[in-house]
Amino acid sequence: MFGSRPKTPDEKRYYLLPGQGRGNRRKHRMQLLAAILAGAIFAALLALLMWWTNSIR
C-alpha cells in the first residue's frame, strides 16, 4: 500500500514545466544573492543605529 512500486516505468516519470529548468536556477541564485546582500546592508544599518544611540551619552 504505502511502499508499492510503480507498475510501469512511466509512472516514475515527471515533467518540467516552462521556467523550471536552467533559467529558473539562475533566477533563484540571483534572488538569493540579492536577499543576502539586502540582509547584510540592513544588519549593518541596524548595527550602526544601535552603536549611534549608545554613543550619544
All heavy atoms as atom14 arrays in JSON, in Angstrom:
{
  "sequence": "MFGSRPKTPDEKRYYLLPGQGRGNRRKHRMQLLAAILAGAIFAALLALLMWWTNSIR",
  "atom14_mask": [
    [1, 1, 1, 1, 1, 1, 1, 1, 0, 0, 0, 0, 0, 0],
    [1, 1, 1, 1, 1, 1, 1, 1, 1, 1, 1, 0, 0, 0],
    [1, 1, 1, 1, 0, 0, 0, 0, 0, 0, 0, 0, 0, 0],
    [1, 1, 1, 1, 1, 1, 0, 0, 0, 0, 0, 0, 0, 0],
    [1, 1, 1, 1, 1, 1, 1, 1, 1, 1, 1, 0, 0, 0],
    [1, 1, 1, 1, 1, 1, 1, 0, 0, 0, 0, 0, 0, 0],
    [1, 1, 1, 1, 1, 1, 1, 1, 1, 0, 0, 0, 0, 0],
    [1, 1, 1, 1, 1, 1, 1, 0, 0, 0, 0, 0, 0, 0],
    [1, 1, 1, 1, 1, 1, 1, 0, 0, 0, 0, 0, 0, 0],
    [1, 1, 1, 1, 1, 1, 1, 1, 0, 0, 0, 0, 0, 0],
    [1, 1, 1, 1, 1, 1, 1, 1, 1, 0, 0, 0, 0, 0],
    [1, 1, 1, 1, 1, 1, 1, 1, 1, 0, 0, 0, 0, 0],
    [1, 1, 1, 1, 1, 1, 1, 1, 1, 1, 1, 0, 0, 0],
    [1, 1, 1, 1, 1, 1, 1, 1, 1, 1, 1, 1, 0, 0],
    [1, 1, 1, 1, 1, 1, 1, 1, 1, 1, 1, 1, 0, 0],
    [1, 1, 1, 1, 1, 1, 1, 1, 0, 0, 0, 0, 0, 0],
    [1, 1, 1, 1, 1, 1, 1, 1, 0, 0, 0, 0, 0, 0],
    [1, 1, 1, 1, 1, 1, 1, 0, 0, 0, 0, 0, 0, 0],
    [1, 1, 1, 1, 0, 0, 0, 0, 0, 0, 0, 0, 0, 0],
    [1, 1, 1, 1, 1, 1, 1, 1, 1, 0, 0, 0, 0, 0],
    [1, 1, 1, 1, 0, 0, 0, 0, 0, 0, 0, 0, 0, 0],
    [1, 1, 1, 1, 1, 1, 1, 1, 1, 1, 1, 0, 0, 0],
    [1, 1, 1, 1, 0, 0, 0, 0, 0, 0, 0, 0, 0, 0],
    [1, 1, 1, 1, 1, 1, 1, 1, 0, 0, 0, 0, 0, 0],
    [1, 1, 1, 1, 1, 1, 1, 1, 1, 1, 1, 0, 0, 0],
    [1, 1, 1, 1, 1, 1, 1, 1, 1, 1, 1, 0, 0, 0],
    [1, 1, 1, 1, 1, 1, 1, 1, 1, 0, 0, 0, 0, 0],
    [1, 1, 1, 1, 1, 1, 1, 1, 1, 1, 0, 0, 0, 0],
    [1, 1, 1, 1, 1, 1, 1, 1, 1, 1, 1, 0, 0, 0],
    [1, 1, 1, 1, 1, 1, 1, 1, 0, 0, 0, 0, 0, 0],
    [1, 1, 1, 1, 1, 1, 1, 1, 1, 0, 0, 0, 0, 0],
    [1, 1, 1, 1, 1, 1, 1, 1, 0, 0, 0, 0, 0, 0],
    [1, 1, 1, 1, 1, 1, 1, 1, 0, 0, 0, 0, 0, 0],
    [1, 1, 1, 1, 1, 0, 0, 0, 0, 0, 0, 0, 0, 0],
    [1, 1, 1, 1, 1, 0, 0, 0, 0, 0, 0, 0, 0, 0],
    [1, 1, 1, 1, 1, 1, 1, 1, 0, 0, 0, 0, 0, 0],
    [1, 1, 1, 1, 1, 1, 1, 1, 0, 0, 0, 0, 0, 0],
    [1, 1, 1, 1, 1, 0, 0, 0, 0, 0, 0, 0, 0, 0],
    [1, 1, 1, 1, 0, 0, 0, 0, 0, 0, 0, 0, 0, 0],
    [1, 1, 1, 1, 1, 0, 0, 0, 0, 0, 0, 0, 0, 0],
    [1, 1, 1, 1, 1, 1, 1, 1, 0, 0, 0, 0, 0, 0],
    [1, 1, 1, 1, 1, 1, 1, 1, 1, 1, 1, 0, 0, 0],
    [1, 1, 1, 1, 1, 0, 0, 0, 0, 0, 0, 0, 0, 0],
    [1, 1, 1, 1, 1, 0, 0, 0, 0, 0, 0, 0, 0, 0],
    [1, 1, 1, 1, 1, 1, 1, 1, 0, 0, 0, 0, 0, 0],
    [1, 1, 1, 1, 1, 1, 1, 1, 0, 0, 0, 0, 0, 0],
    [1, 1, 1, 1, 1, 0, 0, 0, 0, 0, 0, 0, 0, 0],
    [1, 1, 1, 1, 1, 1, 1, 1, 0, 0, 0, 0, 0, 0],
    [1, 1, 1, 1, 1, 1, 1, 1, 0, 0, 0, 0, 0, 0],
    [1, 1, 1, 1, 1, 1, 1, 1, 0, 0, 0, 0, 0, 0],
    [1, 1, 1, 1, 1, 1, 1, 1, 1, 1, 1, 1, 1, 1],
    [1, 1, 1, 1, 1, 1, 1, 1, 1, 1, 1, 1, 1, 1],
    [1, 1, 1, 1, 1, 1, 1, 0, 0, 0, 0, 0, 0, 0],
    [1, 1, 1, 1, 1, 1, 1, 1, 0, 0, 0, 0, 0, 0],
    [1, 1, 1, 1, 1, 1, 0, 0, 0, 0, 0, 0, 0, 0],
    [1, 1, 1, 1, 1, 1, 1, 1, 0, 0, 0, 0, 0, 0],
    [1, 1, 1, 1, 1, 1, 1, 1, 1, 1, 1, 0, 0, 0]
  ],
  "atom14_positions": [
    [[0.83, -1.19, 0.0], [0.0, 0.0, 0.0], [0.87, 1.25, 0.0], [0.86, 2.03, -0.93], [-0.91, -0.03, 1.21], [-1.84, 1.14, 1.27], [-3.07, 0.82, 2.52], [-3.13, 2.38, 3.29], [0.0, 0.0, 0.0], [0.0, 0.0, 0.0], [0.0, 0.0, 0.0], [0.0, 0.0, 0.0], [0.0, 0.0, 0.0], [0.0, 0.0, 0.0]],
    [[1.66, 1.47, 1.08], [2.45, 2.69, 1.14], [3.76, 2.55, 0.36], [4.24, 3.5, -0.21], [2.75, 3.07, 2.59], [1.53, 3.5, 3.33], [0.98, 2.7, 4.3], [0.94, 4.71, 3.04], [-0.14, 3.09, 4.99], [-0.19, 5.11, 3.71], [-0.74, 4.3, 4.68], [0.0, 0.0, 0.0], [0.0, 0.0, 0.0], [0.0, 0.0, 0.0]],
    [[4.37, 1.38, 0.36], [5.65, 1.19, -0.29], [5.53, 0.49, -1.62], [6.49, -0.13, -2.07], [0.0, 0.0, 0.0], [0.0, 0.0, 0.0], [0.0, 0.0, 0.0], [0.0, 0.0, 0.0], [0.0, 0.0, 0.0], [0.0, 0.0, 0.0], [0.0, 0.0, 0.0], [0.0, 0.0, 0.0], [0.0, 0.0, 0.0], [0.0, 0.0, 0.0]],
    [[4.39, 0.58, -2.26], [4.24, -0.14, -3.53], [5.06, 0.52, -4.62], [5.23, 1.72, -4.67], [2.76, -0.17, -3.93], [2.3, 1.13, -4.17], [0.0, 0.0, 0.0], [0.0, 0.0, 0.0], [0.0, 0.0, 0.0], [0.0, 0.0, 0.0], [0.0, 0.0, 0.0], [0.0, 0.0, 0.0], [0.0, 0.0, 0.0], [0.0, 0.0, 0.0]],
    [[5.55, -0.33, -5.5], [6.35, 0.16, -6.62], [5.44, 0.55, -7.77], [4.34, 0.01, -7.92], [7.31, -0.94, -7.08], [8.35, -1.26, -6.06], [9.29, -2.31, -6.63], [10.42, -2.44, -5.77], [11.6, -1.86, -6.0], [11.76, -1.13, -7.07], [12.6, -2.02, -5.17], [0.0, 0.0, 0.0], [0.0, 0.0, 0.0], [0.0, 0.0, 0.0]],
    [[5.89, 1.47, -8.6], [5.09, 1.82, -9.79], [4.97, 0.61, -10.71], [5.9, -0.18, -10.85], [5.89, 2.93, -10.46], [6.9, 3.37, -9.47], [7.07, 2.28, -8.47], [0.0, 0.0, 0.0], [0.0, 0.0, 0.0], [0.0, 0.0, 0.0], [0.0, 0.0, 0.0], [0.0, 0.0, 0.0], [0.0, 0.0, 0.0], [0.0, 0.0, 0.0]],
    [[3.83, 0.48, -11.34], [3.57, -0.67, -12.21], [4.36, -0.56, -13.51], [4.81, -1.56, -14.05], [2.09, -0.76, -12.5], [1.27, -1.06, -11.25], [-0.2, -1.03, -11.54], [-0.93, -1.22, -10.23], [-2.25, -0.67, -10.25], [0.0, 0.0, 0.0], [0.0, 0.0, 0.0], [0.0, 0.0, 0.0], [0.0, 0.0, 0.0], [0.0, 0.0, 0.0]],
    [[4.53, 0.65, -14.0], [5.29, 0.85, -15.24], [6.35, 1.92, -15.01], [6.2, 2.76, -14.12], [4.35, 1.31, -16.38], [3.83, 2.58, -16.04], [3.24, 0.33, -16.62], [0.0, 0.0, 0.0], [0.0, 0.0, 0.0], [0.0, 0.0, 0.0], [0.0, 0.0, 0.0], [0.0, 0.0, 0.0], [0.0, 0.0, 0.0], [0.0, 0.0, 0.0]],
    [[7.41, 1.91, -15.79], [8.43, 2.96, -15.64], [7.87, 4.35, -15.9], [8.4, 5.34, -15.4], [9.48, 2.6, -16.68], [9.24, 1.18, -17.03], [7.8, 0.91, -16.77], [0.0, 0.0, 0.0], [0.0, 0.0, 0.0], [0.0, 0.0, 0.0], [0.0, 0.0, 0.0], [0.0, 0.0, 0.0], [0.0, 0.0, 0.0], [0.0, 0.0, 0.0]],
    [[6.8, 4.46, -16.67], [6.24, 5.76, -16.98], [5.63, 6.43, -15.75], [5.51, 7.65, -15.7], [5.17, 5.64, -18.06], [5.77, 5.32, -19.41], [6.97, 5.62, -19.6], [5.05, 4.77, -20.27], [0.0, 0.0, 0.0], [0.0, 0.0, 0.0], [0.0, 0.0, 0.0], [0.0, 0.0, 0.0], [0.0, 0.0, 0.0], [0.0, 0.0, 0.0]],
    [[5.26, 5.67, -14.74], [4.66, 6.26, -13.55], [5.7, 6.98, -12.71], [5.36, 7.81, -11.88], [3.97, 5.18, -12.72], [2.73, 4.64, -13.39], [2.01, 3.62, -12.53], [2.18, 3.67, -11.3], [1.3, 2.78, -13.09], [0.0, 0.0, 0.0], [0.0, 0.0, 0.0], [0.0, 0.0, 0.0], [0.0, 0.0, 0.0], [0.0, 0.0, 0.0]],
    [[6.99, 6.66, -12.89], [8.05, 7.35, -12.16], [8.45, 8.65, -12.83], [9.13, 9.46, -12.24], [9.3, 6.46, -12.06], [9.11, 5.23, -11.22], [10.42, 4.54, -10.99], [10.95, 3.93, -12.25], [12.14, 3.12, -12.07], [0.0, 0.0, 0.0], [0.0, 0.0, 0.0], [0.0, 0.0, 0.0], [0.0, 0.0, 0.0], [0.0, 0.0, 0.0]],
    [[8.06, 8.82, -14.06], [8.49, 9.96, -14.85], [7.82, 11.25, -14.39], [6.67, 11.24, -13.96], [8.14, 9.69, -16.31], [8.91, 10.56, -17.27], [8.56, 10.2, -18.68], [9.12, 8.89, -19.0], [8.88, 8.25, -20.11], [8.06, 8.77, -21.01], [9.43, 7.08, -20.36], [0.0, 0.0, 0.0], [0.0, 0.0, 0.0], [0.0, 0.0, 0.0]],
    [[8.54, 12.32, -14.44], [7.95, 13.62, -14.13], [8.35, 14.59, -15.24], [9.31, 14.36, -15.97], [8.4, 14.15, -12.77], [9.87, 14.48, -12.68], [10.31, 15.77, -12.9], [10.81, 13.5, -12.39], [11.66, 16.08, -12.84], [12.15, 13.8, -12.32], [12.57, 15.09, -12.55], [13.89, 15.39, -12.48], [0.0, 0.0, 0.0], [0.0, 0.0, 0.0]],
    [[7.65, 15.67, -15.35], [7.86, 16.62, -16.43], [8.19, 17.98, -15.85], [7.59, 18.4, -14.87], [6.62, 16.71, -17.31], [6.28, 15.41, -17.97], [5.36, 14.53, -17.41], [6.92, 15.03, -19.14], [5.07, 13.33, -18.01], [6.64, 13.82, -19.74], [5.71, 12.97, -19.18], [5.43, 11.77, -19.76], [0.0, 0.0, 0.0], [0.0, 0.0, 0.0]],
    [[9.14, 18.66, -16.46], [9.44, 20.03, -16.09], [8.51, 20.97, -16.84], [8.31, 20.83, -18.04], [10.89, 20.37, -16.44], [11.95, 19.66, -15.62], [13.33, 20.03, -16.16], [11.85, 20.01, -14.17], [0.0, 0.0, 0.0], [0.0, 0.0, 0.0], [0.0, 0.0, 0.0], [0.0, 0.0, 0.0], [0.0, 0.0, 0.0], [0.0, 0.0, 0.0]],
    [[7.96, 21.88, -16.12], [7.13, 22.89, -16.75], [8.03, 24.03, -17.22], [9.18, 24.13, -16.8], [6.1, 23.42, -15.74], [5.09, 22.39, -15.25], [4.26, 22.97, -14.13], [4.22, 21.92, -16.38], [0.0, 0.0, 0.0], [0.0, 0.0, 0.0], [0.0, 0.0, 0.0], [0.0, 0.0, 0.0], [0.0, 0.0, 0.0], [0.0, 0.0, 0.0]],
    [[7.54, 24.88, -18.09], [8.36, 26.02, -18.52], [8.77, 26.86, -17.31], [7.97, 27.14, -16.42], [7.42, 26.81, -19.43], [6.44, 25.81, -19.91], [6.27, 24.82, -18.79], [0.0, 0.0, 0.0], [0.0, 0.0, 0.0], [0.0, 0.0, 0.0], [0.0, 0.0, 0.0], [0.0, 0.0, 0.0], [0.0, 0.0, 0.0], [0.0, 0.0, 0.0]],
    [[10.03, 27.22, -17.26], [10.54, 28.02, -16.15], [11.14, 27.19, -15.04], [11.57, 27.75, -14.03], [0.0, 0.0, 0.0], [0.0, 0.0, 0.0], [0.0, 0.0, 0.0], [0.0, 0.0, 0.0], [0.0, 0.0, 0.0], [0.0, 0.0, 0.0], [0.0, 0.0, 0.0], [0.0, 0.0, 0.0], [0.0, 0.0, 0.0], [0.0, 0.0, 0.0]],
    [[11.19, 25.88, -15.14], [11.74, 25.05, -14.09], [13.12, 24.5, -14.46], [13.64, 23.65, -13.77], [10.82, 23.87, -13.79], [9.54, 24.26, -13.12], [8.69, 23.05, -12.82], [8.66, 22.09, -13.57], [7.97, 23.11, -11.72], [0.0, 0.0, 0.0], [0.0, 0.0, 0.0], [0.0, 0.0, 0.0], [0.0, 0.0, 0.0], [0.0, 0.0, 0.0]],
    [[13.7, 24.99, -15.51], [14.98, 24.46, -15.96], [16.15, 25.3, -15.51], [16.19, 25.83, -14.4], [0.0, 0.0, 0.0], [0.0, 0.0, 0.0], [0.0, 0.0, 0.0], [0.0, 0.0, 0.0], [0.0, 0.0, 0.0], [0.0, 0.0, 0.0], [0.0, 0.0, 0.0], [0.0, 0.0, 0.0], [0.0, 0.0, 0.0], [0.0, 0.0, 0.0]],
    [[17.14, 25.44, -16.39], [18.38, 26.14, -16.08], [18.14, 27.61, -15.74], [18.74, 28.15, -14.82], [19.31, 26.01, -17.28], [20.72, 26.42, -17.0], [21.6, 26.21, -18.21], [21.19, 25.08, -19.02], [21.19, 25.05, -20.33], [21.6, 26.08, -21.01], [20.79, 23.97, -20.99], [0.0, 0.0, 0.0], [0.0, 0.0, 0.0], [0.0, 0.0, 0.0]],
    [[17.26, 28.26, -16.47], [16.98, 29.67, -16.23], [16.38, 29.91, -14.86], [16.64, 30.93, -14.22], [0.0, 0.0, 0.0], [0.0, 0.0, 0.0], [0.0, 0.0, 0.0], [0.0, 0.0, 0.0], [0.0, 0.0, 0.0], [0.0, 0.0, 0.0], [0.0, 0.0, 0.0], [0.0, 0.0, 0.0], [0.0, 0.0, 0.0], [0.0, 0.0, 0.0]],
    [[15.59, 28.97, -14.39], [14.98, 29.1, -13.07], [16.03, 29.03, -11.98], [15.98, 29.77, -11.01], [13.93, 28.01, -12.88], [13.08, 28.24, -11.67], [12.79, 29.37, -11.33], [12.69, 27.18, -11.01], [0.0, 0.0, 0.0], [0.0, 0.0, 0.0], [0.0, 0.0, 0.0], [0.0, 0.0, 0.0], [0.0, 0.0, 0.0], [0.0, 0.0, 0.0]],
    [[17.01, 28.13, -12.14], [18.08, 28.04, -11.15], [18.88, 29.32, -11.1], [19.25, 29.81, -10.03], [19.0, 26.87, -11.47], [18.42, 25.54, -11.05], [19.41, 24.46, -11.33], [19.59, 24.36, -12.77], [19.5, 23.25, -13.46], [19.28, 22.12, -12.86], [19.65, 23.23, -14.76], [0.0, 0.0, 0.0], [0.0, 0.0, 0.0], [0.0, 0.0, 0.0]],
    [[19.16, 29.91, -12.26], [19.91, 31.17, -12.33], [19.12, 32.28, -11.65], [19.68, 33.08, -10.9], [20.18, 31.52, -13.79], [21.14, 32.66, -13.97], [21.47, 32.92, -15.44], [21.35, 31.74, -16.28], [20.7, 31.7, -17.44], [20.11, 32.78, -17.9], [20.63, 30.6, -18.15], [0.0, 0.0, 0.0], [0.0, 0.0, 0.0], [0.0, 0.0, 0.0]],
    [[17.81, 32.33, -11.89], [16.96, 33.35, -11.28], [16.94, 33.2, -9.76], [17.06, 34.19, -9.04], [15.54, 33.23, -11.84], [14.57, 34.26, -11.32], [13.25, 34.12, -12.02], [12.19, 33.81, -11.02], [10.88, 33.62, -11.58], [0.0, 0.0, 0.0], [0.0, 0.0, 0.0], [0.0, 0.0, 0.0], [0.0, 0.0, 0.0], [0.0, 0.0, 0.0]],
    [[16.83, 31.97, -9.27], [16.81, 31.75, -7.84], [18.15, 32.12, -7.21], [18.2, 32.65, -6.09], [16.46, 30.29, -7.52], [14.99, 30.02, -7.58], [14.13, 30.26, -6.55], [14.22, 29.57, -8.6], [12.9, 29.96, -6.91], [12.93, 29.53, -8.16], [0.0, 0.0, 0.0], [0.0, 0.0, 0.0], [0.0, 0.0, 0.0], [0.0, 0.0, 0.0]],
    [[19.25, 31.82, -7.9], [20.57, 32.17, -7.38], [20.71, 33.69, -7.28], [21.22, 34.21, -6.28], [21.66, 31.61, -8.29], [23.04, 31.73, -7.67], [24.13, 31.13, -8.54], [23.76, 29.9, -9.21], [23.82, 29.7, -10.53], [24.26, 30.66, -11.32], [23.46, 28.56, -11.05], [0.0, 0.0, 0.0], [0.0, 0.0, 0.0], [0.0, 0.0, 0.0]],
    [[20.24, 34.43, -8.28], [20.31, 35.88, -8.24], [19.43, 36.44, -7.13], [19.8, 37.39, -6.45], [19.9, 36.47, -9.59], [20.89, 36.19, -10.7], [22.53, 36.81, -10.36], [22.24, 38.56, -10.43], [0.0, 0.0, 0.0], [0.0, 0.0, 0.0], [0.0, 0.0, 0.0], [0.0, 0.0, 0.0], [0.0, 0.0, 0.0], [0.0, 0.0, 0.0]],
    [[18.25, 35.85, -6.94], [17.37, 36.3, -5.86], [17.99, 36.03, -4.5], [17.87, 36.85, -3.58], [16.01, 35.62, -5.95], [15.16, 36.12, -7.09], [13.87, 35.36, -7.21], [13.7, 34.28, -6.67], [12.93, 35.92, -7.97], [0.0, 0.0, 0.0], [0.0, 0.0, 0.0], [0.0, 0.0, 0.0], [0.0, 0.0, 0.0], [0.0, 0.0, 0.0]],
    [[18.67, 34.89, -4.35], [19.33, 34.56, -3.1], [20.45, 35.54, -2.82], [20.59, 36.04, -1.69], [19.85, 33.12, -3.13], [20.6, 32.65, -1.89], [19.66, 32.61, -0.69], [21.22, 31.3, -2.13], [0.0, 0.0, 0.0], [0.0, 0.0, 0.0], [0.0, 0.0, 0.0], [0.0, 0.0, 0.0], [0.0, 0.0, 0.0], [0.0, 0.0, 0.0]],
    [[21.26, 35.85, -3.82], [22.35, 36.81, -3.64], [21.8, 38.2, -3.29], [22.35, 38.89, -2.42], [23.21, 36.88, -4.89], [24.1, 35.68, -5.15], [24.77, 35.81, -6.51], [25.13, 35.54, -4.05], [0.0, 0.0, 0.0], [0.0, 0.0, 0.0], [0.0, 0.0, 0.0], [0.0, 0.0, 0.0], [0.0, 0.0, 0.0], [0.0, 0.0, 0.0]],
    [[20.73, 38.61, -3.94], [20.11, 39.9, -3.64], [19.56, 39.92, -2.22], [19.71, 40.93, -1.51], [19.0, 40.2, -4.64], [0.0, 0.0, 0.0], [0.0, 0.0, 0.0], [0.0, 0.0, 0.0], [0.0, 0.0, 0.0], [0.0, 0.0, 0.0], [0.0, 0.0, 0.0], [0.0, 0.0, 0.0], [0.0, 0.0, 0.0], [0.0, 0.0, 0.0]],
    [[18.96, 38.83, -1.77], [18.42, 38.77, -0.41], [19.54, 38.8, 0.63], [19.42, 39.48, 1.66], [17.59, 37.5, -0.24], [0.0, 0.0, 0.0], [0.0, 0.0, 0.0], [0.0, 0.0, 0.0], [0.0, 0.0, 0.0], [0.0, 0.0, 0.0], [0.0, 0.0, 0.0], [0.0, 0.0, 0.0], [0.0, 0.0, 0.0], [0.0, 0.0, 0.0]],
    [[20.65, 38.1, 0.36], [21.78, 38.12, 1.29], [22.38, 39.51, 1.36], [22.7, 40.01, 2.45], [22.82, 37.06, 0.88], [22.26, 35.66, 1.15], [24.14, 37.26, 1.62], [23.12, 34.53, 0.61], [0.0, 0.0, 0.0], [0.0, 0.0, 0.0], [0.0, 0.0, 0.0], [0.0, 0.0, 0.0], [0.0, 0.0, 0.0], [0.0, 0.0, 0.0]],
    [[22.53, 40.16, 0.21], [23.08, 41.5, 0.17], [22.17, 42.48, 0.9], [22.64, 43.31, 1.7], [23.27, 41.94, -1.28], [23.89, 43.3, -1.49], [25.31, 43.33, -0.93], [23.9, 43.65, -2.96], [0.0, 0.0, 0.0], [0.0, 0.0, 0.0], [0.0, 0.0, 0.0], [0.0, 0.0, 0.0], [0.0, 0.0, 0.0], [0.0, 0.0, 0.0]],
    [[20.88, 42.39, 0.67], [19.93, 43.28, 1.35], [19.95, 43.03, 2.87], [19.9, 43.98, 3.66], [18.52, 43.07, 0.8], [0.0, 0.0, 0.0], [0.0, 0.0, 0.0], [0.0, 0.0, 0.0], [0.0, 0.0, 0.0], [0.0, 0.0, 0.0], [0.0, 0.0, 0.0], [0.0, 0.0, 0.0], [0.0, 0.0, 0.0], [0.0, 0.0, 0.0]],
    [[20.05, 41.77, 3.28], [20.12, 41.46, 4.7], [21.39, 41.99, 5.34], [21.36, 42.49, 6.47], [0.0, 0.0, 0.0], [0.0, 0.0, 0.0], [0.0, 0.0, 0.0], [0.0, 0.0, 0.0], [0.0, 0.0, 0.0], [0.0, 0.0, 0.0], [0.0, 0.0, 0.0], [0.0, 0.0, 0.0], [0.0, 0.0, 0.0], [0.0, 0.0, 0.0]],
    [[22.5, 41.9, 4.62], [23.77, 42.42, 5.16], [23.73, 43.94, 5.3], [24.19, 44.48, 6.31], [24.92, 42.0, 4.26], [0.0, 0.0, 0.0], [0.0, 0.0, 0.0], [0.0, 0.0, 0.0], [0.0, 0.0, 0.0], [0.0, 0.0, 0.0], [0.0, 0.0, 0.0], [0.0, 0.0, 0.0], [0.0, 0.0, 0.0], [0.0, 0.0, 0.0]],
    [[23.15, 44.61, 4.32], [23.03, 46.07, 4.4], [22.11, 46.46, 5.54], [22.41, 47.38, 6.32], [22.54, 46.64, 3.05], [23.64, 46.48, 1.99], [22.13, 48.09, 3.18], [23.19, 46.81, 0.58], [0.0, 0.0, 0.0], [0.0, 0.0, 0.0], [0.0, 0.0, 0.0], [0.0, 0.0, 0.0], [0.0, 0.0, 0.0], [0.0, 0.0, 0.0]],
    [[20.98, 45.78, 5.67], [20.05, 46.08, 6.76], [20.69, 45.84, 8.12], [20.53, 46.64, 9.05], [18.78, 45.25, 6.6], [17.77, 45.52, 7.67], [17.05, 46.71, 7.67], [17.54, 44.6, 8.68], [16.12, 46.97, 8.67], [16.61, 44.85, 9.68], [15.89, 46.04, 9.67], [0.0, 0.0, 0.0], [0.0, 0.0, 0.0], [0.0, 0.0, 0.0]],
    [[21.42, 44.74, 8.25], [22.09, 44.43, 9.52], [23.15, 45.48, 9.85], [23.29, 45.89, 11.0], [22.71, 43.05, 9.46], [0.0, 0.0, 0.0], [0.0, 0.0, 0.0], [0.0, 0.0, 0.0], [0.0, 0.0, 0.0], [0.0, 0.0, 0.0], [0.0, 0.0, 0.0], [0.0, 0.0, 0.0], [0.0, 0.0, 0.0], [0.0, 0.0, 0.0]],
    [[23.89, 45.93, 8.84], [24.89, 46.96, 9.06], [24.25, 48.28, 9.49], [24.74, 48.96, 10.4], [25.73, 47.17, 7.81], [0.0, 0.0, 0.0], [0.0, 0.0, 0.0], [0.0, 0.0, 0.0], [0.0, 0.0, 0.0], [0.0, 0.0, 0.0], [0.0, 0.0, 0.0], [0.0, 0.0, 0.0], [0.0, 0.0, 0.0], [0.0, 0.0, 0.0]],
    [[23.14, 48.65, 8.85], [22.44, 49.88, 9.25], [21.87, 49.77, 10.65], [21.93, 50.74, 11.43], [21.33, 50.19, 8.24], [21.78, 50.66, 6.87], [20.59, 50.79, 5.93], [22.54, 51.97, 6.97], [0.0, 0.0, 0.0], [0.0, 0.0, 0.0], [0.0, 0.0, 0.0], [0.0, 0.0, 0.0], [0.0, 0.0, 0.0], [0.0, 0.0, 0.0]],
    [[21.34, 48.61, 10.99], [20.81, 48.41, 12.33], [21.93, 48.47, 13.37], [21.76, 49.08, 14.44], [20.07, 47.07, 12.4], [19.23, 46.8, 13.64], [18.17, 47.87, 13.81], [18.6, 45.44, 13.54], [0.0, 0.0, 0.0], [0.0, 0.0, 0.0], [0.0, 0.0, 0.0], [0.0, 0.0, 0.0], [0.0, 0.0, 0.0], [0.0, 0.0, 0.0]],
    [[23.07, 47.87, 13.07], [24.21, 47.92, 13.98], [24.71, 49.35, 14.14], [25.06, 49.78, 15.25], [25.33, 47.02, 13.47], [0.0, 0.0, 0.0], [0.0, 0.0, 0.0], [0.0, 0.0, 0.0], [0.0, 0.0, 0.0], [0.0, 0.0, 0.0], [0.0, 0.0, 0.0], [0.0, 0.0, 0.0], [0.0, 0.0, 0.0], [0.0, 0.0, 0.0]],
    [[24.75, 50.09, 13.04], [25.17, 51.49, 13.11], [24.2, 52.31, 13.96], [24.63, 53.14, 14.78], [25.26, 52.07, 11.69], [25.73, 53.5, 11.57], [27.17, 53.63, 12.05], [25.6, 53.98, 10.13], [0.0, 0.0, 0.0], [0.0, 0.0, 0.0], [0.0, 0.0, 0.0], [0.0, 0.0, 0.0], [0.0, 0.0, 0.0], [0.0, 0.0, 0.0]],
    [[22.92, 52.08, 13.79], [21.92, 52.79, 14.58], [22.07, 52.45, 16.07], [22.03, 53.35, 16.92], [20.51, 52.43, 14.1], [19.36, 53.05, 14.88], [19.33, 54.55, 14.66], [18.05, 52.41, 14.48], [0.0, 0.0, 0.0], [0.0, 0.0, 0.0], [0.0, 0.0, 0.0], [0.0, 0.0, 0.0], [0.0, 0.0, 0.0], [0.0, 0.0, 0.0]],
    [[22.28, 51.17, 16.38], [22.45, 50.78, 17.79], [23.73, 51.38, 18.37], [23.74, 51.86, 19.51], [22.48, 49.25, 17.9], [21.15, 48.61, 17.61], [21.24, 46.84, 17.43], [21.75, 46.34, 19.04], [0.0, 0.0, 0.0], [0.0, 0.0, 0.0], [0.0, 0.0, 0.0], [0.0, 0.0, 0.0], [0.0, 0.0, 0.0], [0.0, 0.0, 0.0]],
    [[24.8, 51.4, 17.6], [26.06, 52.0, 18.07], [25.88, 53.49, 18.29], [26.32, 54.04, 19.3], [27.16, 51.74, 17.03], [28.43, 52.45, 17.37], [29.36, 52.07, 18.28], [28.88, 53.67, 16.81], [30.37, 52.98, 18.31], [30.11, 53.99, 17.41], [28.36, 54.54, 15.84], [30.82, 55.12, 17.08], [29.09, 55.66, 15.53], [30.29, 55.95, 16.14]],
    [[25.19, 54.17, 17.36], [25.0, 55.61, 17.47], [24.14, 55.96, 18.68], [24.44, 56.91, 19.4], [24.35, 56.11, 16.18], [24.13, 57.59, 16.16], [25.08, 58.57, 16.11], [22.88, 58.25, 16.22], [24.49, 59.79, 16.12], [23.12, 59.63, 16.19], [21.56, 57.81, 16.29], [22.12, 60.56, 16.23], [20.55, 58.76, 16.32], [20.83, 60.12, 16.29]],
    [[23.06, 55.19, 18.93], [22.2, 55.51, 20.08], [22.92, 55.23, 21.4], [22.67, 55.92, 22.39], [20.9, 54.68, 20.03], [21.2, 53.3, 19.96], [20.04, 55.11, 18.87], [0.0, 0.0, 0.0], [0.0, 0.0, 0.0], [0.0, 0.0, 0.0], [0.0, 0.0, 0.0], [0.0, 0.0, 0.0], [0.0, 0.0, 0.0], [0.0, 0.0, 0.0]],
    [[23.83, 54.28, 21.44], [24.57, 54.01, 22.68], [25.74, 54.97, 22.89], [26.23, 55.11, 23.99], [25.1, 52.57, 22.69], [24.0, 51.58, 22.97], [23.04, 51.9, 23.67], [24.13, 50.41, 22.41], [0.0, 0.0, 0.0], [0.0, 0.0, 0.0], [0.0, 0.0, 0.0], [0.0, 0.0, 0.0], [0.0, 0.0, 0.0], [0.0, 0.0, 0.0]],
    [[26.2, 55.64, 21.84], [27.34, 56.55, 21.99], [26.91, 57.99, 22.18], [27.76, 58.85, 22.32], [28.24, 56.43, 20.77], [27.56, 56.91, 19.63], [0.0, 0.0, 0.0], [0.0, 0.0, 0.0], [0.0, 0.0, 0.0], [0.0, 0.0, 0.0], [0.0, 0.0, 0.0], [0.0, 0.0, 0.0], [0.0, 0.0, 0.0], [0.0, 0.0, 0.0]],
    [[25.61, 58.28, 22.2], [25.12, 59.66, 22.34], [25.4, 60.21, 23.74], [25.67, 61.38, 23.9], [23.62, 59.72, 22.01], [23.43, 59.6, 20.52], [23.0, 61.02, 22.49], [22.02, 59.67, 20.08], [0.0, 0.0, 0.0], [0.0, 0.0, 0.0], [0.0, 0.0, 0.0], [0.0, 0.0, 0.0], [0.0, 0.0, 0.0], [0.0, 0.0, 0.0]],
    [[25.36, 59.41, 24.75], [25.52, 59.87, 26.12], [26.56, 60.91, 26.18], [26.84, 61.8, 26.69], [25.98, 58.76, 27.05], [25.0, 57.67, 27.2], [25.43, 56.83, 28.32], [25.58, 55.45, 27.84], [26.23, 54.53, 28.47], [26.84, 54.82, 29.57], [26.26, 53.33, 28.04], [0.0, 0.0, 0.0], [0.0, 0.0, 0.0], [0.0, 0.0, 0.0]]
  ]
}
